[in-house]
Amino acid sequence: MRTGRRDDSAPLRSPLLEDFRTNKTRKWELRDIFGYIVEFSGDQHGSRFIQQKLESATSDEKEIIFNEIVPHNALQLIQDVFGNYVIQKLFEYGTQIQKTALANTMDGHVLQLSLQMYGCRVVQKAVEYILPDQQASFVREIDAHVLKCVKDANGNHVIQKLIERVSPDRLEFVHAFRGNVYELSTHPYGCRVLQRCFEHLPEEQTRPLLDELHKYTANLMQDQFGNYVVQFVLEHGTAHDRTLMISKLRGQMLNMSRHKFASNVCEKALVTADFESRRLLIEEIMSPKQDGVSPIVTMMKDQFANYVLQRALSVAEGEQKELLVNKIRPQLTSMRRYSSAYSKHLISSELDPSWLLRIALTEISSRTPY
């Protein structure tokens, strides 16, 4: 006989569920738990069992499971830590009629579910499997609250899924992003949503957002989240947008290279730029400043800029690459004689200055015949 206080927080399980959890020798089938589907769905082990069985269940078995859940128990399970996975499987393996009926139980609750930890997963799954008219219904429920969703840890995933899966002509909420591009770009979730817009939406919807983005490019390059938006446009945007962004780096390569976040943009620009733009950026790196100090020296010693210099070496071509190597080589000896304080910095940042010459010489020798 057990002694001690009973755990009032422990859920009361039916004898069938208790037997299921403890009886490891019995070969359980879906028919064994009919009448208890909702309870099993809310249990860690029961939920996993139903998920696995649904993948190969017969139409009759799926119908029985569906009828036990829909409509009265669907919302409960959608928001449940284990039950949400069963609902997702029903969207994957149910008939289209069942998927539509299941999604209908979410009518009037889409916003609430999108902001809930488990509900947002089901909303995303539903968007993948429901018909276009029902997708549009989901969008209408969220429309007036789209910015709230974008900035929410759960809701932003729903907005991204809608942008990926719903026909652009039904995504009227994109208009709400206008006038908020800087705020969204510098937000941990907003920056992701903007990237999905640029990835999936047509020019007529993205052009106003991009034109607004260009007003803040220099600041966004230096932002912990905004730099990702700039990098995305550099890599996937049009030549026009890429040229505009790279132009903001001209005259600022050294300063931006030394910045924790902007240095990533500098690298991306060097990789994605057209030949002439890349040549000008690298030329700027090699040209001494008015005080006579070479940017190369500064970059070799900087914890962020050294990576930009590595990237410049890897993308430079022909005579410009050889010129860059020749400007780096004399600095290596002096760097080895640098102060002990700098030596400690090199060790702490795991930076061996010889990588510069090794990379350059390797690439040059690969082009030089014996």
Disulfide bonds with the S-S distance in Angstrom:
none
